[in-house]
Amino acid sequence: MANKTISSIAKDLNISRARVYQIIDMLDDNEKPSKDSNDRYVIDDSVVDAIRKYYANSNTKAKQEKTSPIDDKVLDIMRRQLDEKDRQIEKLTQLLNQQQQLNLSTNRQNEKLLGTTTNNPLSQDDIPLKSDDTDVLKPTEGNYKGVDTKTPKRGLFGWLRR
């Protein structure tokens, strides 16, 4: 395939024809295609390769230039957040250790107190009530009516049938 058209190159690279013309203008003089008598470019495989290389290089450079300042800012923000999270984790670990030590000392004190109170007689608060479940299981006289006597509903226009 000796000669290609600008349109076919544009379709291959998935760019517009105008962009292909811009790339051709930016190529070095030794890589630019020559024009025929009708003022059309004569494009051979070497020119197509040069256009592809230029497009690939310009495309990656543009992406790198666009994303690098943003990436640096995001990276700095992420590092600061990570440092803050590390400090928070360290502080929470320290608080957890303190809480565990406090819990252990409280448990020891409770064991000492329970050990001394087992010798004492039971107080009135420690004795369970005999009928502690009456309010739940058995209705009392004040809140239980027995059988409900309801009048049947007549509907919206029931007053008309009187």
Sequence and secondary structure as in RCSB ss.txt:
>XXXX:A:sequence
MANKTISSIAKDLNISRARVYQIIDMLDDNEKPSKDSNDRYVIDDSVVDAIRKYYANSNTKAKQEKTSPIDDKVL
DIMRRQLDEKDRQIEKLTQLLNQQQQLNLSTNRQNEKLLGTTTNNPLSQDDIPLKSDDTDVLKPTEGNYKGVDTK
TPKRGLFGWLRR
>XXXX:A:secstr
   B HHHHHHHHT  HHHHHHHHHHS TTTS EE TTS EEB HHHHHHHHHHHHHHHHHHHHHHHHHHHHHHH
HHHHHHHHHHHHHHHHHHHHHHHHHHHHHHHHHHHHHHHHHHTSS   TTTS  TTTTHHHHS  TTT   S   
     TTGGGG 
